[in-house]
């Protein structure tokens, strides 16, 4: 890890006197803004966009806490990562990254579903669905606040501070990218790229200093209802989803693909416990017997080809449930 003198020199060279502050118990993660029109240029770096669970880790005085982006403690879902992080020689740090499961070298949110909602997984599950923690930022180290350092300095400190092996991986970046590289990325099956301003500070909010370039459209939506199953289908036919706009839930369409028998059964049982008489959507309340309503408490990850002109999802497919984001935080990405 960086020597104290080197760390102080970096802080002084980039942001004035070294700033020593107590380690925070929590800070909101920095979030990227979706950008439809891609660009490439000096002053930016590009990282692989990962399809997993965001994780901020706080280590201090022998204690180690792993939190999802909505501050849900997830230590008991990923014991192998806790063990690897506890073994790090650095006594105190706050780091940011993404927990992923890999299928043929590609991150798979569907596969990660087998781990996200399981507490204290048994040995069989640990071996069947191994997970990895790709770390891309560091905000605090041994009493030093690093959030106001330029990104490239933070990444240098991160790479020197931790021992990346086994389940812990440093998320590499490139300073040169173009449309040919992006098309290669998509051809390799990546989710896309995250473009980051190389001199940006770490802002605990959504920022245009970090931008998302997606190969496919994939967003979160709130489940507000479901339809009856048809023909040989069991459980339900489709789920009805939406997003919040000015605090009101707007209807985005129905999704009938992406479910296996286990998911159909599990969701159907959950829906019965969450039943409500009226539609939670402000703009969708058909008076038909095959429509059923649920309290808007579940968040689904959904892939789709595009938004239609009337604001509905085209060819959507269910990918899994998320419990690391509050339903009220689900808005349409623009």
C-alpha positions as CSV (number, residue, x, y, z in Angstrom):
1,X,0.0,0.0,0.0
2,X,1.2,3.6,-0.4
3,X,3.5,4.8,2.2
4,X,2.2,7.7,4.4
5,X,4.7,10.1,2.8
6,X,3.5,9.2,-0.7
7,X,-0.1,9.5,0.3
8,X,0.5,12.9,1.8
9,X,2.4,14.0,-1.2
10,X,-0.4,13.0,-3.6
11,X,-3.0,14.8,-1.4
12,X,-0.9,17.9,-1.2
13,X,-0.1,18.0,-4.9
14,X,-3.8,17.6,-5.9
15,X,-5.9,19.2,-3.2
16,X,-3.9,21.2,-0.7
17,X,-3.0,20.1,2.8
18,X,-3.7,16.4,3.6
19,X,-7.1,16.1,5.1
20,X,-7.5,13.7,8.0
21,X,-11.1,13.0,9.0
22,X,-12.9,10.2,10.9
23,X,-14.1,7.4,8.7
24,X,-17.8,7.9,7.8
25,X,-20.2,5.2,8.8
26,X,-22.1,5.7,5.5
27,X,-22.0,7.8,2.3
28,X,-24.3,7.6,-0.7
29,X,-22.6,6.0,-3.7
30,X,-21.8,8.0,-6.8
31,X,-24.1,7.1,-9.7
32,X,-23.6,7.4,-13.4
33,X,-26.0,9.2,-15.8
34,X,-27.3,7.5,-18.9
35,X,-26.1,9.0,-22.2
36,X,-27.6,7.9,-25.5
37,X,-25.1,9.7,-27.7
38,X,-21.7,8.3,-27.0
39,X,-18.5,10.4,-27.2
40,X,-14.8,9.8,-26.7
41,X,-12.1,12.2,-25.9
42,X,-9.2,13.4,-23.8
43,X,-9.8,13.8,-20.1
44,X,-12.0,10.7,-19.8
45,X,-11.4,7.0,-18.9
46,X,-13.6,4.1,-19.7
47,X,-14.4,1.1,-17.5
48,X,-16.4,-2.0,-18.2
49,X,-20.1,-1.7,-17.1
50,X,-20.9,-4.6,-14.8
51,X,-24.2,-6.3,-14.2
52,X,-24.3,-7.1,-10.5
53,X,-24.9,-5.7,-7.1
54,X,-23.3,-2.4,-6.1
55,X,-21.4,-2.7,-2.8
56,X,-19.7,-0.2,-0.6
57,X,-17.3,-1.7,2.0
58,X,-16.3,-0.1,5.3
59,X,-13.4,-1.6,7.3
60,X,-12.3,-0.1,10.6
61,X,-10.9,-1.4,13.9
62,X,-11.5,-5.0,13.0
63,X,-15.1,-4.4,11.9
64,X,-16.1,-4.9,8.2
65,X,-19.5,-3.9,6.8
66,X,-20.6,-4.5,3.2
67,X,-23.6,-2.4,2.2
68,X,-25.8,-2.4,-0.9
69,X,-26.5,1.0,-2.5
70,X,-29.5,1.5,-0.3
71,X,-27.5,0.7,2.9
72,X,-28.7,-2.9,3.3
73,X,-26.1,-5.0,5.1
74,X,-25.1,-7.9,2.8
75,X,-22.3,-9.5,4.7
76,X,-24.2,-12.7,5.3
77,X,-24.9,-13.2,1.5
78,X,-21.2,-13.1,0.6
79,X,-19.2,-14.7,3.4
80,X,-16.2,-15.5,1.0
81,X,-15.9,-11.8,0.2
82,X,-16.0,-10.8,3.8
83,X,-13.2,-13.3,4.5
84,X,-11.1,-12.0,1.7
85,X,-11.6,-8.3,2.7
86,X,-10.8,-9.1,6.4
87,X,-7.5,-10.5,5.4
88,X,-6.4,-7.3,3.7
89,X,-3.4,-5.8,5.6
90,X,-5.0,-2.3,5.4
91,X,-6.6,-1.5,8.8
92,X,-9.1,1.1,7.6
93,X,-10.7,1.8,4.2
94,X,-14.0,2.7,2.4
95,X,-14.2,1.3,-1.1
96,X,-16.7,1.1,-3.9
97,X,-17.3,-1.7,-6.4
98,X,-19.7,-4.3,-7.8
99,X,-20.4,-7.9,-6.8
100,X,-20.9,-10.1,-9.8
101,X,-21.4,-13.7,-10.8
102,X,-19.8,-14.9,-14.1
103,X,-21.2,-17.1,-16.8
104,X,-18.7,-17.9,-19.5
105,X,-16.7,-14.9,-18.6
106,X,-19.7,-12.5,-18.7
107,X,-21.4,-10.9,-15.7
108,X,-24.8,-12.5,-15.2
109,X,-27.4,-10.8,-13.1
110,X,-29.7,-13.8,-13.6
111,X,-27.0,-16.1,-12.1
112,X,-26.3,-13.7,-9.2
113,X,-30.0,-13.9,-8.2
114,X,-29.1,-17.3,-6.7
115,X,-26.9,-15.5,-4.2
116,X,-28.4,-12.0,-3.7
117,X,-31.4,-13.2,-1.7
118,X,-29.8,-16.0,0.3
119,X,-28.4,-15.5,3.8
120,X,-25.6,-17.8,5.0
121,X,-25.3,-19.8,1.8
122,X,-24.2,-23.4,2.2
123,X,-21.0,-24.9,0.8
124,X,-22.8,-26.3,-2.2
125,X,-24.2,-22.9,-3.3
126,X,-20.8,-21.2,-2.6
127,X,-19.2,-23.6,-5.0
128,X,-22.0,-23.6,-7.6
129,X,-22.3,-19.8,-7.8
130,X,-19.0,-18.2,-7.0
131,X,-19.0,-14.4,-6.8
132,X,-16.3,-11.7,-7.4
133,X,-15.9,-8.2,-6.1
134,X,-14.7,-5.8,-8.8
135,X,-13.5,-2.7,-6.9
136,X,-13.2,0.6,-8.8
137,X,-12.9,3.4,-6.3
138,X,-11.6,4.3,-2.8
139,X,-13.0,7.1,-0.7
140,X,-11.2,6.8,2.6
141,X,-7.9,5.2,3.7
142,X,-6.4,5.0,7.1
143,X,-7.8,8.3,8.4
144,X,-7.5,10.2,5.1
145,X,-10.5,11.4,3.2
146,X,-9.9,10.8,-0.5
147,X,-13.1,11.9,-2.1
148,X,-11.7,15.3,-3.3
149,X,-8.7,13.7,-5.0
150,X,-9.0,13.4,-8.8
151,X,-10.2,10.0,-9.9
152,X,-7.0,8.8,-11.4
153,X,-5.1,9.5,-8.2
154,X,-7.8,7.6,-6.2
155,X,-7.5,4.6,-8.6
156,X,-3.7,4.6,-8.2
157,X,-4.1,4.6,-4.4
158,X,-6.7,1.9,-4.6
159,X,-4.5,-0.4,-6.7
160,X,-1.5,0.1,-4.4
161,X,-3.5,-0.3,-1.2
162,X,-5.3,-3.6,-1.6
163,X,-4.1,-7.1,-2.5
164,X,-6.1,-8.1,-5.6
165,X,-6.3,-11.8,-5.9
166,X,-8.9,-14.6,-5.8
167,X,-12.4,-13.1,-5.4
168,X,-11.2,-9.5,-5.2
169,X,-10.5,-7.8,-8.5
170,X,-9.3,-4.4,-9.5
171,X,-11.6,-2.9,-12.3
172,X,-9.2,-1.8,-15.0
173,X,-9.8,1.1,-17.3
174,X,-8.6,2.5,-20.6
175,X,-7.8,6.1,-21.4
176,X,-8.4,5.6,-25.1
177,X,-11.7,4.5,-26.7
178,X,-13.7,5.0,-29.9
179,X,-16.8,3.7,-31.6
180,X,-14.9,0.6,-32.9
181,X,-13.9,-0.2,-29.3
182,X,-17.5,0.2,-28.1
183,X,-18.7,-2.2,-30.9
184,X,-16.1,-4.7,-29.8
185,X,-17.2,-4.4,-26.2
186,X,-20.8,-5.1,-27.2
187,X,-19.7,-8.0,-29.4
188,X,-17.9,-9.5,-26.4
189,X,-21.2,-9.6,-24.5
190,X,-20.4,-6.7,-22.1
191,X,-23.2,-4.6,-20.6
192,X,-21.5,-1.5,-22.0
193,X,-19.0,1.1,-20.7
194,X,-18.9,3.6,-17.9
195,X,-17.1,6.8,-19.0
196,X,-15.6,8.8,-16.1
197,X,-14.0,12.2,-16.1
198,X,-10.4,11.5,-15.1
199,X,-10.1,14.5,-12.8
200,X,-13.5,14.1,-11.2
201,X,-14.0,14.0,-7.4
202,X,-16.3,11.4,-5.8
203,X,-19.7,13.0,-5.5
204,X,-22.2,11.1,-3.3
205,X,-25.0,11.5,-5.8
206,X,-25.8,11.0,-9.5
207,X,-23.4,13.0,-11.6
208,X,-22.6,13.7,-15.2
209,X,-18.9,13.2,-14.3
210,X,-19.8,9.5,-14.7
211,X,-21.7,8.4,-17.8
212,X,-23.3,5.1,-18.9
213,X,-22.9,3.8,-22.5
214,X,-25.2,0.8,-22.8
215,X,-25.0,-2.0,-25.3
216,X,-28.5,-3.1,-24.3
217,X,-31.3,-1.3,-22.6
218,X,-31.7,-2.5,-19.0
219,X,-33.4,-0.7,-16.2
220,X,-35.3,-1.2,-12.9
221,X,-39.1,-1.1,-12.7
222,X,-41.6,-1.3,-9.9
223,X,-44.1,-4.2,-10.0
224,X,-47.7,-3.0,-9.5
225,X,-49.7,-6.0,-10.7
226,X,-50.0,-9.1,-12.7
227,X,-52.4,-10.9,-15.1
228,X,-53.9,-14.4,-15.0
229,X,-51.9,-17.2,-16.6
230,X,-52.9,-18.4,-20.1
231,X,-53.0,-22.0,-21.6
232,X,-50.4,-24.2,-19.8
233,X,-48.8,-21.3,-17.9
234,X,-48.8,-21.6,-14.1
235,X,-48.8,-18.8,-11.5
236,X,-49.4,-15.7,-13.6
237,X,-49.2,-14.5,-17.1
238,X,-47.4,-11.2,-17.0
239,X,-46.2,-8.7,-14.5
240,X,-47.3,-5.1,-14.8
241,X,-44.5,-2.6,-14.2
242,X,-43.9,1.1,-13.9
243,X,-41.6,3.9,-12.7
244,X,-42.1,7.0,-10.5
245,X,-42.5,10.4,-12.0
246,X,-43.0,13.3,-9.6
247,X,-43.9,10.8,-6.9
248,X,-46.6,9.0,-8.9
249,X,-46.3,5.5,-10.4
250,X,-46.6,5.5,-14.2
251,X,-47.4,2.4,-16.2
252,X,-44.6,1.2,-18.5
253,X,-46.0,-2.1,-19.8
254,X,-46.4,-5.8,-19.0
255,X,-43.7,-8.5,-19.1
256,X,-44.4,-12.1,-19.8
257,X,-41.0,-13.5,-20.6
258,X,-37.9,-14.3,-18.6
259,X,-39.6,-16.4,-15.9
260,X,-38.8,-20.1,-15.0
261,X,-41.2,-22.3,-13.0
262,X,-39.5,-21.6,-9.7
263,X,-39.8,-17.8,-10.2
264,X,-43.4,-18.1,-11.3
265,X,-44.3,-20.0,-8.2
266,X,-42.3,-17.8,-5.8
267,X,-43.6,-14.5,-7.2
268,X,-47.2,-15.8,-7.3
269,X,-47.0,-16.6,-3.5
270,X,-45.5,-13.2,-2.9
271,X,-48.2,-11.4,-4.9
272,X,-51.0,-13.0,-2.9
273,X,-49.5,-11.6,0.3
274,X,-49.2,-8.1,-1.3
275,X,-52.7,-7.9,-2.9
276,X,-54.5,-4.6,-3.0
277,X,-57.9,-3.7,-4.5
278,X,-57.0,-0.8,-6.7
279,X,-54.3,-0.2,-9.3
280,X,-51.2,1.6,-8.0
281,X,-50.6,3.2,-11.4
282,X,-52.0,6.7,-12.0
283,X,-52.5,6.1,-15.7
284,X,-53.5,2.4,-15.9
285,X,-56.6,0.9,-14.3
286,X,-58.4,-1.4,-16.7
287,X,-61.6,-2.9,-15.3
288,X,-60.9,-6.4,-16.4
289,X,-61.0,-9.6,-14.3
290,X,-57.7,-10.9,-15.5
291,X,-55.8,-7.9,-13.9
292,X,-54.7,-8.1,-10.3
293,X,-52.9,-5.4,-8.2
294,X,-50.2,-5.6,-5.7
295,X,-48.5,-3.1,-3.4
296,X,-45.7,-1.5,-5.3
297,X,-42.9,-2.8,-3.1
298,X,-40.9,-5.1,-5.5
299,X,-38.3,-3.9,-7.9
300,X,-37.6,-5.9,-11.1
301,X,-34.5,-5.7,-13.3
302,X,-35.8,-5.7,-16.9
303,X,-34.1,-5.8,-20.3
304,X,-35.9,-4.4,-23.4
305,X,-35.2,-3.2,-26.9
306,X,-36.5,0.4,-26.7
307,X,-39.2,2.8,-25.5
308,X,-42.2,3.2,-27.8
309,X,-43.5,6.6,-28.8
310,X,-46.3,6.3,-26.2
311,X,-43.8,5.5,-23.3
312,X,-44.1,1.8,-23.1
313,X,-41.4,-1.0,-23.2
314,X,-40.8,-2.9,-26.4
315,X,-40.0,-6.6,-26.1
316,X,-39.2,-6.5,-22.3
317,X,-37.9,-9.5,-20.4
318,X,-37.7,-10.1,-16.7
319,X,-34.2,-10.6,-15.4
320,X,-34.7,-10.8,-11.6
321,X,-35.7,-9.0,-8.5
322,X,-33.5,-6.3,-6.8
323,X,-33.6,-5.5,-3.1
324,X,-30.8,-2.9,-3.2
325,X,-33.0,-0.1,-4.5
326,X,-36.1,1.4,-2.9
327,X,-39.2,1.4,-5.2
328,X,-39.6,5.2,-4.7
329,X,-36.1,5.7,-6.2
330,X,-37.1,4.0,-9.5
331,X,-37.4,6.6,-12.2
332,X,-37.2,6.4,-16.0
333,X,-33.6,6.9,-17.1
334,X,-33.2,9.6,-19.6
